[in-house]
Amino acid sequence: MSLKLSPDQAGTSIPPTIEHETMRRVTRRLMPLIMVCYFIAYIDRSNVSVASLTMNGDIGLSVGAYGFGAGLFFITYIIFEIPSNLALHKFGARAGSPGS
């Protein structure tokens, strides 16, 4: 069996058909999970405002106190989001061989 490689894949040993099939399978299996996780994250973020409808009256929060708490929540989210993405870039999974 002879493996035909496209000209732009000089130096690689993976045939384009295997690469295409692998990417198709990975996409088909991961995209539903990624979409569900994104939807849950969206609901989680919007849940703060929905909870305020009854929470403020139940625990005696003023509108200003609720706004301050919600602002702190989102500010800390932003503060920790940037370093976590930078750390992911530095320490995350790498393409290629292990340890590269």
C-alpha angles and dihedrals in degrees: 000000000000121000115218115205126195117244093248091059097065109157096020124106100203115103114231092241093058092046091049092048092048093050091047092053094045091049093047092051100039104039096069090050092047091049092050091049091049091049092050091048090051092050090047092054094046092045090078091066094042091051091053091067093076103009096069093058095040097054098027101248119163120224090253093051091049091049091050092050093047090047091052090050093054095040092054089046090055093043093054097037095066097050091044091055091047090050090048089054091050101039103021130106114302130211114244131025123356114274094023 
